[in-house]
Amino acid sequence: MTENSFENMMHSSGGAERIGNMLMSSGAVNMVMNQAKRMMWSVVEYKDLQMVYTCAIKEIETKLDILSTEFNLKHKRNPISSVTSRLKRTESIAEKLSRNGLAFTIENIEKNVRDVAGIRVICSYIDDIYAIADALLKQDDVKLIECKDYISSPKPNGYRSLHLIISVPVYLADSKKEVMVEVQIRTIAMDFWASLEHQIRYKREIPDQESVCNELRACADVIAATDEHMLKLRKKIESAEDAPTEDDMLLERLRKLDMPIM
């Protein structure tokens, strides 16, 4: 709009009102554009945060893979049966923050949601759980934030597992970031019960809920007793074997020389 046309509009009938409407409209457009920009930056920052948590998962998976390789080469058996990982869904993160009266922001996610990155380690025996946890926590760059031992103190529903909240450094191109990861370590039997319990109960209205909960708890106790029994049997068999001599151990290591290291 030229200076002359602006002056003509000001002096015409209703010109001032039209200019005011135009300015208000322009201000509204700018406000919407600024909001859109902030929203886009928030999306970009959130994707960056997801990337960092994904890298933290890879860090822990690498550590566990190295431990698994060492156990395979140095010992008769490997305490790690399998390792799985997941990134918490955005919906679940939002729900968790909402339950605590918190807004969905990057800062709130990093400070208040400790299980955005999750890893589950499945072991054969109960003592393997603590052996893996101990080996992981001995590493210099792994910091223990919190430990919840649901094996020695099961949840009321019978759930058993060892939960570790740890932090590991993630090295990016121009920075280093400490990132929290939840590591759950449990036996095959514990994982079997937890998976079935989740399938049965997940978002369902259960008739005669108290009775069902009691039965699930009883099943958990049976599975826990089986875990204990299997551990005792393994130790009994191991104690009955002749203690390996130094030559036996050397021969065992030589047999494994040609094993692929992966």
C-alpha beads as a LAMMPS data file, in Angstrom:
LAMMPS data file: protein, C-alpha beads

262 atoms
261 bonds

1 atom types
1 bond types

-500.0 500.0 xlo xhi
-500.0 500.0 ylo yhi
-500.0 500.0 zlo zhi

Masses

1 110.0

Atoms # bond

1 1 1 0.000 0.000 0.000
2 1 1 1.424 3.405 -1.073
3 1 1 1.499 6.480 1.172
4 1 1 -1.155 8.262 -0.947
5 1 1 -3.539 5.310 -0.937
6 1 1 -3.083 4.969 2.832
7 1 1 -3.952 8.695 3.320
8 1 1 -6.948 8.399 0.985
9 1 1 -8.249 5.422 2.956
10 1 1 -7.795 7.306 6.242
11 1 1 -9.925 10.232 4.970
12 1 1 -12.597 8.098 3.318
13 1 1 -15.752 6.996 5.103
14 1 1 -14.947 4.136 7.438
15 1 1 -11.297 4.173 6.340
16 1 1 -9.864 4.187 9.858
17 1 1 -11.994 1.176 10.801
18 1 1 -10.837 -0.772 7.747
19 1 1 -7.185 -0.006 8.503
20 1 1 -7.697 -1.101 12.117
21 1 1 -9.202 -4.367 10.908
22 1 1 -6.286 -4.898 8.550
23 1 1 -3.747 -4.286 11.313
24 1 1 -5.615 -6.631 13.663
25 1 1 -5.746 -9.244 10.925
26 1 1 -2.019 -8.837 10.294
27 1 1 -1.304 -9.190 14.010
28 1 1 -3.443 -12.338 14.200
29 1 1 -1.589 -13.837 11.246
30 1 1 1.764 -13.094 12.877
31 1 1 0.587 -14.635 16.131
32 1 1 -0.564 -17.791 14.355
33 1 1 2.717 -17.958 12.423
34 1 1 4.744 -17.600 15.623
35 1 1 2.686 -20.320 17.301
36 1 1 3.228 -22.588 14.290
37 1 1 6.975 -21.948 14.415
38 1 1 7.113 -22.748 18.135
39 1 1 5.136 -25.931 17.498
40 1 1 7.488 -26.986 14.709
41 1 1 10.528 -26.335 16.897
42 1 1 8.920 -28.409 19.664
43 1 1 8.404 -31.287 17.225
44 1 1 12.040 -31.050 16.076
45 1 1 13.302 -30.964 19.681
46 1 1 11.141 -33.963 20.579
47 1 1 12.487 -35.967 17.620
48 1 1 16.017 -35.029 18.719
49 1 1 15.204 -36.259 22.222
50 1 1 13.917 -39.560 20.844
51 1 1 17.150 -39.911 18.895
52 1 1 19.212 -39.384 22.067
53 1 1 17.209 -42.026 23.976
54 1 1 17.621 -44.424 21.048
55 1 1 21.384 -43.877 21.203
56 1 1 21.339 -44.566 24.963
57 1 1 19.584 -47.880 24.297
58 1 1 22.290 -48.766 21.774
59 1 1 24.974 -47.922 24.362
60 1 1 23.502 -50.364 26.893
61 1 1 22.821 -53.025 24.264
62 1 1 26.475 -52.824 23.207
63 1 1 27.623 -53.268 26.805
64 1 1 25.354 -56.292 27.227
65 1 1 26.519 -57.736 23.912
66 1 1 30.142 -57.452 25.052
67 1 1 29.302 -59.151 28.360
68 1 1 27.491 -61.906 26.452
69 1 1 30.523 -62.446 24.198
70 1 1 32.829 -62.627 27.230
71 1 1 30.603 -65.141 29.031
72 1 1 30.404 -67.292 25.895
73 1 1 34.189 -67.455 25.573
74 1 1 35.217 -67.723 29.219
75 1 1 32.475 -69.768 30.872
76 1 1 30.527 -72.953 30.303
77 1 1 27.239 -71.095 29.866
78 1 1 25.900 -67.661 29.098
79 1 1 23.595 -66.130 31.730
80 1 1 21.963 -63.852 29.111
81 1 1 19.182 -65.630 27.252
82 1 1 17.888 -62.636 25.269
83 1 1 17.791 -58.827 25.214
84 1 1 14.953 -56.659 23.931
85 1 1 14.463 -52.890 23.935
86 1 1 11.795 -50.296 23.340
87 1 1 11.214 -46.546 23.234
88 1 1 8.182 -45.471 25.265
89 1 1 5.264 -44.386 23.074
90 1 1 4.472 -40.662 22.969
91 1 1 0.948 -41.377 24.171
92 1 1 2.262 -43.226 27.236
93 1 1 4.705 -40.416 28.018
94 1 1 1.904 -37.830 27.797
95 1 1 -0.359 -39.933 30.030
96 1 1 2.369 -40.336 32.648
97 1 1 3.078 -36.596 32.729
98 1 1 -0.650 -35.810 32.877
99 1 1 -1.140 -38.146 35.872
100 1 1 1.499 -36.126 37.701
101 1 1 -0.034 -32.796 36.687
102 1 1 2.827 -31.927 34.341
103 1 1 2.800 -30.415 30.863
104 1 1 4.243 -32.264 27.880
105 1 1 7.614 -30.514 27.581
106 1 1 11.151 -31.670 26.829
107 1 1 12.304 -30.594 30.290
108 1 1 9.496 -32.477 32.050
109 1 1 10.148 -35.622 30.021
110 1 1 13.866 -35.636 30.860
111 1 1 13.338 -34.924 34.565
112 1 1 10.215 -36.923 35.348
113 1 1 9.932 -39.864 32.940
114 1 1 12.713 -42.294 33.763
115 1 1 11.612 -45.147 31.515
116 1 1 11.468 -43.450 28.111
117 1 1 14.271 -45.804 27.084
118 1 1 13.766 -49.379 28.251
119 1 1 15.785 -52.598 27.987
120 1 1 14.736 -56.060 29.152
121 1 1 17.330 -58.745 29.843
122 1 1 16.114 -62.341 30.166
123 1 1 18.245 -64.791 32.143
124 1 1 18.022 -68.507 32.840
125 1 1 18.494 -68.458 36.612
126 1 1 17.906 -66.067 39.502
127 1 1 21.608 -65.714 40.360
128 1 1 22.286 -64.736 36.724
129 1 1 20.101 -61.652 37.240
130 1 1 22.345 -60.283 39.967
131 1 1 25.526 -61.321 38.120
132 1 1 24.492 -59.306 35.045
133 1 1 23.394 -56.321 37.138
134 1 1 26.684 -56.363 39.046
135 1 1 28.787 -56.592 35.863
136 1 1 26.855 -53.730 34.267
137 1 1 27.039 -51.429 37.299
138 1 1 30.790 -51.983 37.692
139 1 1 31.429 -50.123 34.449
140 1 1 32.835 -46.637 35.039
141 1 1 30.426 -44.747 32.794
142 1 1 27.270 -46.403 34.167
143 1 1 25.648 -44.576 37.079
144 1 1 22.960 -46.193 39.222
145 1 1 20.059 -43.811 39.813
146 1 1 17.613 -46.228 41.437
147 1 1 17.250 -49.952 42.094
148 1 1 13.935 -51.718 42.738
149 1 1 14.293 -55.380 43.619
150 1 1 10.898 -56.960 42.992
151 1 1 12.471 -60.408 43.345
152 1 1 13.294 -60.200 47.034
153 1 1 10.183 -58.008 47.533
154 1 1 7.569 -58.923 44.891
155 1 1 4.718 -56.579 44.000
156 1 1 1.337 -57.400 45.610
157 1 1 0.136 -59.050 42.374
158 1 1 3.142 -61.407 42.363
159 1 1 5.265 -59.560 39.788
160 1 1 8.998 -60.285 40.087
161 1 1 11.906 -58.581 38.321
162 1 1 14.970 -56.461 39.056
163 1 1 14.549 -52.871 37.867
164 1 1 17.547 -50.580 37.464
165 1 1 17.363 -46.926 36.497
166 1 1 20.808 -46.056 35.203
167 1 1 22.343 -43.192 33.271
168 1 1 24.912 -43.468 30.501
169 1 1 26.722 -40.800 28.503
170 1 1 25.677 -40.364 24.889
171 1 1 28.363 -38.673 22.800
172 1 1 26.930 -36.542 20.017
173 1 1 28.805 -34.589 17.331
174 1 1 29.289 -31.505 19.487
175 1 1 28.140 -32.477 22.978
176 1 1 27.797 -35.181 25.626
177 1 1 24.488 -35.942 27.317
178 1 1 23.715 -38.118 30.353
179 1 1 20.610 -40.151 29.561
180 1 1 18.483 -42.339 31.841
181 1 1 17.563 -45.875 30.829
182 1 1 15.428 -48.419 32.653
183 1 1 16.895 -51.934 32.636
184 1 1 14.630 -54.801 33.678
185 1 1 16.347 -58.108 34.400
186 1 1 14.302 -61.252 35.016
187 1 1 14.293 -64.996 34.450
188 1 1 12.520 -66.749 31.580
189 1 1 9.862 -67.925 34.051
190 1 1 9.308 -64.413 35.455
191 1 1 8.970 -63.027 31.941
192 1 1 6.519 -65.776 30.992
193 1 1 4.263 -64.896 33.945
194 1 1 4.524 -61.115 33.382
195 1 1 3.642 -61.447 29.673
196 1 1 0.577 -63.593 30.337
197 1 1 -0.549 -61.422 33.248
198 1 1 -0.357 -58.358 30.995
199 1 1 -2.380 -60.078 28.257
200 1 1 -5.070 -61.132 30.704
201 1 1 -5.447 -57.830 32.507
202 1 1 -4.574 -55.147 29.931
203 1 1 -7.432 -52.628 29.687
204 1 1 -10.123 -55.175 30.431
205 1 1 -13.023 -55.276 32.819
206 1 1 -12.427 -58.514 34.703
207 1 1 -15.394 -60.318 36.222
208 1 1 -14.737 -61.547 39.764
209 1 1 -11.507 -59.523 39.734
210 1 1 -10.426 -60.395 43.278
211 1 1 -10.549 -64.134 42.552
212 1 1 -8.594 -63.709 39.306
213 1 1 -5.943 -61.609 41.082
214 1 1 -5.573 -64.272 43.764
215 1 1 -5.100 -66.963 41.122
216 1 1 -2.516 -64.881 39.258
217 1 1 -0.635 -64.328 42.516
218 1 1 -0.722 -68.068 43.208
219 1 1 0.684 -68.763 39.712
220 1 1 3.482 -66.253 40.364
221 1 1 4.351 -68.067 43.600
222 1 1 4.457 -71.425 41.784
223 1 1 6.729 -69.988 39.083
224 1 1 8.997 -68.420 41.715
225 1 1 9.263 -71.741 43.525
226 1 1 10.162 -73.408 40.208
227 1 1 12.882 -70.815 39.621
228 1 1 14.344 -71.539 43.066
229 1 1 14.137 -75.289 42.487
230 1 1 15.867 -75.088 39.092
231 1 1 18.655 -72.995 40.598
232 1 1 19.198 -75.561 43.362
233 1 1 19.266 -78.384 40.802
234 1 1 21.839 -76.554 38.685
235 1 1 24.064 -75.930 41.693
236 1 1 23.681 -79.562 42.783
237 1 1 24.769 -80.806 39.359
238 1 1 27.680 -78.369 39.245
239 1 1 28.881 -79.365 42.716
240 1 1 28.774 -83.056 41.728
241 1 1 31.112 -82.444 38.816
242 1 1 34.823 -82.726 39.391
243 1 1 36.423 -79.329 39.832
244 1 1 38.214 -78.464 36.578
245 1 1 41.998 -78.513 36.709
246 1 1 44.125 -75.759 35.212
247 1 1 44.768 -78.020 32.193
248 1 1 41.024 -78.607 31.756
249 1 1 40.374 -74.871 31.775
250 1 1 43.159 -74.282 29.252
251 1 1 41.786 -76.991 26.936
252 1 1 38.300 -75.516 27.207
253 1 1 39.639 -72.097 26.225
254 1 1 41.545 -73.650 23.312
255 1 1 38.367 -75.347 22.067
256 1 1 36.705 -71.948 21.876
257 1 1 39.482 -70.279 19.893
258 1 1 37.695 -70.916 16.619
259 1 1 34.323 -69.718 17.882
260 1 1 33.102 -66.683 15.928
261 1 1 33.323 -63.545 18.047
262 1 1 30.171 -61.613 17.232

Bonds

1 1 1 2
2 1 2 3
3 1 3 4
4 1 4 5
5 1 5 6
6 1 6 7
7 1 7 8
8 1 8 9
9 1 9 10
10 1 10 11
11 1 11 12
12 1 12 13
13 1 13 14
14 1 14 15
15 1 15 16
16 1 16 17
17 1 17 18
18 1 18 19
19 1 19 20
20 1 20 21
21 1 21 22
22 1 22 23
23 1 23 24
24 1 24 25
25 1 25 26
26 1 26 27
27 1 27 28
28 1 28 29
29 1 29 30
30 1 30 31
31 1 31 32
32 1 32 33
33 1 33 34
34 1 34 35
35 1 35 36
36 1 36 37
37 1 37 38
38 1 38 39
39 1 39 40
40 1 40 41
41 1 41 42
42 1 42 43
43 1 43 44
44 1 44 45
45 1 45 46
46 1 46 47
47 1 47 48
48 1 48 49
49 1 49 50
50 1 50 51
51 1 51 52
52 1 52 53
53 1 53 54
54 1 54 55
55 1 55 56
56 1 56 57
57 1 57 58
58 1 58 59
59 1 59 60
60 1 60 61
61 1 61 62
62 1 62 63
63 1 63 64
64 1 64 65
65 1 65 66
66 1 66 67
67 1 67 68
68 1 68 69
69 1 69 70
70 1 70 71
71 1 71 72
72 1 72 73
73 1 73 74
74 1 74 75
75 1 75 76
76 1 76 77
77 1 77 78
78 1 78 79
79 1 79 80
80 1 80 81
81 1 81 82
82 1 82 83
83 1 83 84
84 1 84 85
85 1 85 86
86 1 86 87
87 1 87 88
88 1 88 89
89 1 89 90
90 1 90 91
91 1 91 92
92 1 92 93
93 1 93 94
94 1 94 95
95 1 95 96
96 1 96 97
97 1 97 98
98 1 98 99
99 1 99 100
100 1 100 101
101 1 101 102
102 1 102 103
103 1 103 104
104 1 104 105
105 1 105 106
106 1 106 107
107 1 107 108
108 1 108 109
109 1 109 110
110 1 110 111
111 1 111 112
112 1 112 113
113 1 113 114
114 1 114 115
115 1 115 116
116 1 116 117
117 1 117 118
118 1 118 119
119 1 119 120
120 1 120 121
121 1 121 122
122 1 122 123
123 1 123 124
124 1 124 125
125 1 125 126
126 1 126 127
127 1 127 128
128 1 128 129
129 1 129 130
130 1 130 131
131 1 131 132
132 1 132 133
133 1 133 134
134 1 134 135
135 1 135 136
136 1 136 137
137 1 137 138
138 1 138 139
139 1 139 140
140 1 140 141
141 1 141 142
142 1 142 143
143 1 143 144
144 1 144 145
145 1 145 146
146 1 146 147
147 1 147 148
148 1 148 149
149 1 149 150
150 1 150 151
151 1 151 152
152 1 152 153
153 1 153 154
154 1 154 155
155 1 155 156
156 1 156 157
157 1 157 158
158 1 158 159
159 1 159 160
160 1 160 161
161 1 161 162
162 1 162 163
163 1 163 164
164 1 164 165
165 1 165 166
166 1 166 167
167 1 167 168
168 1 168 169
169 1 169 170
170 1 170 171
171 1 171 172
172 1 172 173
173 1 173 174
174 1 174 175
175 1 175 176
176 1 176 177
177 1 177 178
178 1 178 179
179 1 179 180
180 1 180 181
181 1 181 182
182 1 182 183
183 1 183 184
184 1 184 185
185 1 185 186
186 1 186 187
187 1 187 188
188 1 188 189
189 1 189 190
190 1 190 191
191 1 191 192
192 1 192 193
193 1 193 194
194 1 194 195
195 1 195 196
196 1 196 197
197 1 197 198
198 1 198 199
199 1 199 200
200 1 200 201
201 1 201 202
202 1 202 203
203 1 203 204
204 1 204 205
205 1 205 206
206 1 206 207
207 1 207 208
208 1 208 209
209 1 209 210
210 1 210 211
211 1 211 212
212 1 212 213
213 1 213 214
214 1 214 215
215 1 215 216
216 1 216 217
217 1 217 218
218 1 218 219
219 1 219 220
220 1 220 221
221 1 221 222
222 1 222 223
223 1 223 224
224 1 224 225
225 1 225 226
226 1 226 227
227 1 227 228
228 1 228 229
229 1 229 230
230 1 230 231
231 1 231 232
232 1 232 233
233 1 233 234
234 1 234 235
235 1 235 236
236 1 236 237
237 1 237 238
238 1 238 239
239 1 239 240
240 1 240 241
241 1 241 242
242 1 242 243
243 1 243 244
244 1 244 245
245 1 245 246
246 1 246 247
247 1 247 248
248 1 248 249
249 1 249 250
250 1 250 251
251 1 251 252
252 1 252 253
253 1 253 254
254 1 254 255
255 1 255 256
256 1 256 257
257 1 257 258
258 1 258 259
259 1 259 260
260 1 260 261
261 1 261 262
